[in-house]
Amino acid sequence: MSEEPNEEQHKVVKYRSLTIDNVKYKTNYTKKFNHRTMYEAKNLGSMTAFIPGTIIDVFVKEGKKVKKGDKLLILEAMKMMNEVLSPFDGMVKAVHVKGGDKVSKNHVMIEIE
C-alpha cells in the first residue's frame, strides 16, 4: 500500500540567513519582522526633538559657528523648559524651526556640521 503525500509534505519551507555575533543561522522570519522599520544609524549632526513640544526660542542662525555646550534652542514639553545644547563644535547647517512651532518626537530642529 503506497501513501499519497499530504499537503504538508509538499510545503516548501524557505529559510533565510540571520547572523548574530558572527554565527550564521537559518531561520524563518515572521511577517512582523519582515515589515519592521529598518535600523538607521543616528545622524549626530541632527538635533531632533526627543519629545513632542513647542519651540520657545531659537538662539542660532544658519552659518553660525557653535561650540560644544552652546545653547541652540528651548523646547517646552510637559510644562518643562528644555535647553537643547550643541553636542560638539561646528557650524549650523540648517535651522528647521522658529519660536512658536509645535514639533513631534524625532522632528529635526537644527543640523550642525
C-alpha positions in Angstrom: 0.0 0.0 0.0 1.5 3.3 -1.0 0.8 6.5 0.9 -0.1 9.6 -1.0 1.8 12.7 0.1 -0.3 15.2 2.0 -0.2 18.9 1.7 2.4 19.4 4.5 4.9 17.1 2.8 4.8 19.3 -0.4 5.1 22.5 1.5 8.3 24.2 0.6 10.0 26.0 3.5 12.2 28.9 2.6 14.8 29.7 5.2 16.7 33.0 5.4 20.0 33.7 7.0 20.5 35.6 10.2 23.9 36.5 11.6 24.4 37.1 15.3 27.9 37.6 16.7 29.4 36.1 13.6 27.3 32.9 13.8 25.0 32.3 10.8 21.6 30.8 11.5 18.9 29.5 9.1 15.5 30.7 10.2 12.0 31.7 9.2 11.2 35.4 9.6 7.7 36.4 10.9 5.5 38.8 9.0 6.1 41.4 11.7 9.9 41.0 11.4 9.7 41.4 7.6 7.7 44.6 7.9 9.6 46.2 10.7 11.2 49.7 10.4 14.8 49.1 9.5 17.5 50.4 11.8 19.2 53.7 10.7 22.3 54.9 12.3 21.6 58.2 14.0 23.0 61.4 12.3 24.8 63.0 15.2 24.6 66.4 13.4 20.8 66.5 13.5 19.3 67.8 16.7 15.9 66.1 16.9 13.0 66.6 19.4 13.2 63.9 22.0 9.6 64.6 23.0 6.7 66.4 21.4 6.6 70.1 22.4 6.7 73.7 21.4 9.8 75.7 20.4 10.0 78.7 22.8 13.1 80.4 21.3 15.9 79.7 18.8 19.4 81.2 19.6 21.3 80.3 16.4 21.0 81.0 12.7 22.3 79.2 9.6 26.0 79.7 9.2 26.7 80.5 12.9 29.7 78.7 14.5 28.9 77.0 17.8 30.9 75.3 20.5 30.1 72.3 22.5 27.6 73.2 25.2 26.3 76.4 23.4 22.5 76.9 23.8 20.7 76.2 20.5 17.1 76.5 21.5 14.5 76.0 24.2 11.9 73.2 23.7 8.9 73.3 26.1 7.5 69.9 26.8 5.2 68.8 29.6 5.5 72.2 31.2 9.3 72.0 31.4 11.7 74.2 29.6 14.4 72.0 28.0 17.5 73.7 26.8 19.0 71.9 23.7 22.8 72.3 23.7 25.3 71.7 20.9 26.9 68.3 21.4 30.1 69.3 19.6 31.9 72.2 17.9 30.7 73.0 14.4 28.7 75.3 12.2 24.9 75.4 11.9 24.0 73.9 8.6 20.2 74.5 8.8 17.5 75.7 11.3 14.2 74.0 10.6 12.2 75.6 13.4 11.2 79.0 14.8 9.7 80.2 18.0 6.1 79.0 18.5 6.5 76.0 16.2 4.9 72.7 17.5 7.2 69.7 16.9 6.6 66.0 17.1 9.0 63.4 18.5 12.1 63.0 16.3 11.4 66.2 14.3 14.7 67.6 13.0 15.1 71.0 14.6 18.7 72.0 13.8 21.5 70.5 11.7 25.2 71.0 12.6 28.2 70.0 10.6 
